[in-house]
Amino acid sequence: MTTSYDFSQRSRLGRTAMLAMFLEFCYGYIWLIALFLLGLVSGVFDVDMAGWSYWLLVLFLPLDLVRAIWLACSTQFWVERGMLHVERNFFFRREACTIPIDRIHSLRSRVNLLYRALDLEGLVLDSVASMKEEVTLILPNKQAEALRQWVNQQEHLLDSEFDSSAEILAADCPVGVSAHLAEVASVALSFSSIDKSSAQMTTEEQCWSYRYSLRQIILGALMQNHLRGLVYIWFIFSFVFDTISDLDLGFSPDTLAPDAVGWLESQVEVVEHGSQIISFLLILLAGYVISVLLLVGRHIYLNYHAEIKVWGNRVEWTGGLVTTMYKKIRFSKIITFTIKRNYLERIFNTSSVCLGVADYALDTEQREAGLINLNAFDDYDRLLHHWGGGREWIIPKLHARVGLFYTRLSFWLIVSVCASALLWDFGSALAGTVVGVLLLFVGALRSYGIYRYSGVAATDRHLVVSSGALAEIDTWILIERVERMRITQAPWQRYTNACALKIDTMGRDFVLRSLDKTEVEHLIEVWIYLSKSSRERPV
């Protein structure tokens, strides 16, 4: 027995969706509930935290219940003429959203413990014009799966129709006008009612898939997060140092730096009499290990059982330990294809891949939610070739000039000298020398990496921007997704014919410094020619 869903008819969210929304609203007041229970346990119900938290819960929980009931009952969605329509009533305000199927650039789903218990799935659809989650629906699993299948079939239909009629459209129709598109839309109407078993009837087939093992997940986390652990060490050390300062053990805000330097000198002087400095280093090492373990645990939580499925026109990613996440991006919506390889990834012959889409989100978390990040990914060449990336270079890589290295090295030299002079002024020649040499070494390493990796090249369909300091990063950008290229030249660069190139895209922006101006002008001419001659893709 098969279950069919007629998406051409208006549908509302169910009762289980209403319950899920109410419980999610209640989760926002978990701290009030904790204070209330803590007050009950401590026996101070009528005073302080238990009293006011009780009245706040009495006030807000009924309001959240009314809001959940209202949203569940007033939200309607349906499909008409190849477009997804969603209407909501927010008491005194009515909101209607319409997204054409070919404008959906990201489709995500989320199944946490609450949704899994209620047999629900949260669907999120974004378009290029949105700066936030544009459409969010909480549907039963079967209905959400059917809606995803319908969207995928419509995208496959539009892509196949476009490919088969591209020459006809270019020859017979003006730019932006096509009578054939109306025929495609009419054909799309026949798919408004979809049967779950109809997935096997489509001609679309899965090309290949890639499943992560637990070893790969841990390895990918260690390759990315070991440097973050070094950063977190200093946060832990600062917290411990501030705690000691609050205990009034001789430290004060006025003498914080001199006392720290004096303490360091005393530790160096008593190395032969004890192991205090070794204990201090062990504390830092323990903080580093704990930080890395926490970051690895977070990586496992987000990517457990991760799997990539590549279809003819899209890539899908699923994974998650407790909350199962699903992301889907059409190949035609991918703006940037980024491949990163640090020194550990080179040793293990792997890389990190990031698939970027149009980026207009204001929130960092929302911006990252639309990306697909693949760490310790071995088949990046295969995925790049499937997306359309090639190795037939029209313009070889334009490398940055050596002046970029000397400019950045001069900056780090000034920083190291200032830091050394500051510590020497506090009376610690040893600390000033060590810090100065360390900063200069790190700065020289980063400056050389930026000079070595910085550059830009071009193929017949892509611009390839190379960047990075400690890791080599190659970003492939579709020619037609480049919005603007600008040349800036400082007064002193006119004598050396050097310039800076800024590349603006629908997603990230890139800045390349100390390039040859003549070569950059030739690159811009090639980009203009390729932009005009490239076949326009459906957006």
Phi, psi and omega in degrees: 000129182253151180249126181247151179232126179264098182282352176285344176265147179295133180234150178244164175287147185277183180291324179294325175295322177297317178296319179296318179296319180296317179293325176292324175296320179294330180298333177292341179252025182297330180289327176292319179296321178296318178295321179296314179293323177296323177293323178295318182293321182280353176078024179240054185296324186272000183228157170051235196293319182293323182294304184287331176292326177297313182290328175293320177295319178298328182279314190274324184297316175299323178295321177293324177297316178296319180295319179295317179297317182295315180294318181295323182279331185267345180281126178230145176217147178199170181242132180212125178055043177072018180234144177264123181250135177227129178237139177222146175244116178258073179058269184263004182228136179247134183235128178236132182232132179232124181235119171297146184299322182283358177261355178285116181256350179208131176231123182230155175222157182219131177229099178265190182297321179295312179296322180295322179292328181263006180058049181238167176212132178265123180254136178232126178239133179236146171243176183294329186281352188268143173253012179204182177294113190282314180229125177233121181234137175250108188234160170300154185304315183293319179291321177295320178295320178295321179294320177298317179297320179296316179298316180296320179293321178295318178295319178295321179295315180296319180295317181293320178294322180292318181296320184285339185241016184297317181292323179295317179297319182290329185273321190255344188242145174294167180293128177085357181234132180206120176290336180292333179296327177295323177294320177298318180295322179292324176295326181295333181295332181291347180261009180296326176259119188237139175258142182301325183279359183281354180298328181284349181274342181286151180278353180287135180231151178287132183280305178198167181220164182214123181247134180277139170268165180297324178297317179295322180296314179295318179297317178296323178293318180294325179292330184264327195256357182291329177288326177295326178299323177297324179291318182293338177303317185289330174294318178295316179297319179296320179296315179296319182294320177294325178295317177298321179295322179291336180280001176058056179256030179105355179262144177215159180301331182284331184242026186294308182292314177300320179295322179295317179294318178297321178296320180295319178295321179295325178293322179294325182288334185255020179299321182285346181257352182189193184230037182291317180292328176293321177298320178298316178294325177294325177296316177297319179296319178296319177297321178296314181296316179297318180298315180296319179297320178296318179292322176294319177299319177296320180295319178294320179300322183275333190239013181295136182060032180292141180215138177249130176241126181250122177253183182296325185235007184203167174232138181238143178229133175227148179172171179132140181277303179261310178260116180276122181253148177227129177229140178223132178227130174286145180298327180289346179262354179285122180270314183231143176237105188255130177241121181240137178221113173266185186293327177290321179292329175292322180297317182269006177055051178222186183200172173245133184239138176229124176261115184253143177246185178303131190240095175240008182286142179274329183274133181296318179297319178293324179294318181286337181293332181275358181265160171242113180253128181236109178263149182052048183260124186270328187265041182291327177295322180294316179293321178296317178295322179294324178290331179127002179286139180229174182247014179272097186280131171271316175239118177297171185296128174269108184278153174288153179283162182292343177299333177297321179295313182292326179295312181289325177295324177296321178299313180292330176295318178295318179297315181294322179294318179296317179295319179295317180296323179295316180287325176296325179294331177280358175095015181241094179291323181295311181296319179297318180293315182296313181295318180297314180295320180295315178297319179294322179294313179297318179296319178295321179295315179292320181296318179293321178297317179296317179294321184289319187269338188291133179170176180212144178222175183216139169248189181287346182230350188221154161258138181243110181260125178254136181206189178117162178239296176264350179226147177273123184238120175247123181245118178268128182236130175297138182302316184285351178266357176279118183276322186200147173230129184234145176248128174238143184220121177286159181304319182286346179278347181293333181281337180253001181059033177261160181201172174245140181245126176247127181247116179259128178236180175289345179248253180279161172248147184233142178232124178241129186248157175058050174257160177286127186295320180298317179294322179293320178297321176294322177298319180294321177298317178296319179298318179297317180295315181293327179295322180284325185271345182288144179289128183290127179269154174291132183258000000 
